[in-house]
Amino acid sequence: MSDHVWKAYAQGMNVLLQEGGIHVSSLLLKSYKALNMSDSEYVLMLHIMQFAQQENMPLATPEQLAERMGVDQNQISIWLSALLSKGLLSIEQDEHKEKITERYNWTGWLIQASTWYAKHLREKKKAERTKIEHVVKEQRSQNLFVIFEQEFGRLLSPMEYETIHSWLDQDRYDEGLILHALKEAVFAGKLSFRYIDRILIEWSRHRITTAEQAKLHSQKFYQK
């Protein structure tokens, strides 16, 4: 790097350090689209913060903002109106020694961004739980298929796979209840899906939903 370039770089860095800056949370950057803010409205909010925090202008005028952003003043007014109507921005009055001053307040933006983040986290955790539950359910179903194949002494047909899925997903039979119905079929020497389905239907009529209830019901039946 030449001396000329190095001096220019050093001068530029010195100016940047003296200028200072504003703190903008990464949350505001990640959430502004979700809060229905346009890119222009987002940049306008940053300029409002810049004027207030670094240039001691708590209520920059539309003319000042238009000059800073290089757009028409009417466009600034449209963007300001939109931000105010969304509750992201407000104008407040401060009274000090009988003198009233106005300033922009972007607390609404911070609150809405925080609310969005909390909701986003809840939805993310819910999606993760659903995914885990789905994996666990699939693993349990696979184990159920293996047990059926072991009892039947052969591979299950696609139709039989579909029947088991139907018991789990449509009829909402408990897995333990299905396994107990399988045991009943084995005990009765009538190992068929039709017979197992009849057992499950019969238990359903008697409001039997768990394997323990099914065992008690079977005991009473055999005692009779």
N, C-alpha and C positions, 0 to 999 in steps of 0.2 A: 504494500500500500504506500503510495507516494506521500510526501509531506503535505502537499496541498489537499489531497483527499483526506488524510488523517486529521488535519486541522478542521476541515469542514465537518467531519464526523464528530469530533470532540465538541465543536461549537453547537452542533445540532443536539447532541446528548445533553449538554449543559442547559440548553433552552427547555428541553423536555423535562428535565428534573426540576427546573424552576417553575415550570407551568403547573406541576402537580397533576391531579386527576380526580375522578370521582369513583367511588366504589359501587360496582354493579354486581350483585350476586349472580352466580351462574344459573341459579334457579329462575331468575327473571328472563334470562336468555333461552332457557329450555322450555319455559311455559308460555311465552307470549303468544305463540300461535294457538295454543289450546285455549287461551283467554280471548280468542277472536280479535287479536290485534294485528294490524297490517304491519309490514316492514317499515313503512313511513311513520306510522304512529309510534312504533317502538323507538325509532331514531329520534323522533320529536321529543319523547319522554326523556331520552338521554340528554338532549340539548337543554331541556327545562331544568334537569338536575345540575347540569354543568353551569348554567347561568346562576342558579341559586347557591350552589356550594362553592364554586370557584370564583365567581365574578360578582358576588354580593347583589344579585338581582333576583329576589324571591318571586317576582312576578314579571318575567320577561314579556314584552309586548309581542303581538303577532308580527309586527313589522320587524322587530329584532330577530325573531325566530325564522321569519321568511328569508331575511338576508343571510342568516347562518346556514340555512338549508338550501338556499339557491332556488326557491320556489315562489310562486305567487302568494301574496298575503291572504287572499281569499281561501286558498288551499289550506293554509295553516289554520284558519278559522274553522274549516270543515273538519279537520283532524282533531282540533281541540274540542269541538262540539261532540264528536264521536267518543272521545276519551271520557268526557264529563258524563255523557249519557250511560256509558258502560260502568260507571262508578270506579274507574281506574284512577281518575284524577278529580280533584276538587279545588275550589278557591276558598280560602279561609281569611277571616279578618282578625288582625291583632290590634288591640287597643293599648297604647302606652303613652302615659302623660297627655291624655286627651287627644292623642294623635292616632288615627286609624290607618293601618297599612294592610295591604292584601298580599297574599302569597299562595303559590301553588302547593298543594299537598298530595303526594302520591302514595299515601298510606294504603288507600284502597287497592292499588296495584299490588303492594306487598302482601296484603291479606288474601286477595284472590289467588295470587301465585302460591302462597303457603297452603291454602285450601285445596288447590289443584294437586299439589305435591302429596298431601296426605291422602287424598282420594286415589291418586296414581299408585301410591304404595299399597293401599288396601287392595286395589284391583290386581296389582302384580302378585301380592301374596296369595290372593284367592286363586289366580290362574296357576300359581305354582302348586297350591294344595290340590286343585282339580287334576293337574297333571300327575301328581304323585298318587292320588287316589285311583286315577285311571290305570297307572302302571301296576299298582297293587292288585286292582281288580282283574287286570289281564293275567297277572301271575297266578292269582287264585283260580281263575277260570282254566288256565292251562293245567294246573294241578288237578282240577275237577275232571278235565278231559282224560288225563292220564289214569286216574282212578277208575273211570268208566271203562277205558280200554283194557285195564288189567282185569276187571271183573268179567267183561265180555270176552276176553281172551283174543281180541282182534282189534284192528284199527277201526275207528268210527267212520261212518259215511258222512259226506257233506250235509245230508239232511239231518243226521243225528247231531252233528255239531250245531246246526241251526236250531234244533229243538232245545238243546242245553242253553244256548244264547237266549232263546225265547223265554225259558223259565227264569233266567236271571234278569233280563232287561225289561221284558214286557209283563210277565206275571209277578216279578219282584219276589220270587221265592228266595228264602235264605239258602246259602250254599250248604250249611249244615243240614237243613231240612231236605234238600235234594239228595245228599249223601245218605241220609237215614231212609229215604224212600228207596234208594238203590239197595240198601241192606235188606229192607223188607221184601223187595222183589227176589233177591238172592235166597232169603230164608224160605219164601213161599215156592221157590223153584219155578218162578215165572219171569225169567230175566228178559224183559222186552221194554222198549221205550213206551209203548202203549200202556202197559201195565203200570209202569212208574208214573206216567202222566195221570192215570186214573187215581192212583194213591194221593198224588199231590192235590188233585181237584177235590177229592173227598176230605182231605185235611183242611183245605181252604174253606169248604162249606162249614166246617166245625170251628172256624177261626183259629186254626192251629198254624202258628207262624214260625216256631222254633223247633229244633230237634228234641229239646227236652219235653216240650208239650206233646210232640209226636210219640215219644217213648211212653209217656203216661197214658196216652190214648190207646196205644198198642197193648199195653199191659192190661188195661180194663177190658179190651176186646178179647184177649186170649183167656182172661179169667172167666168171662161169660161163656 
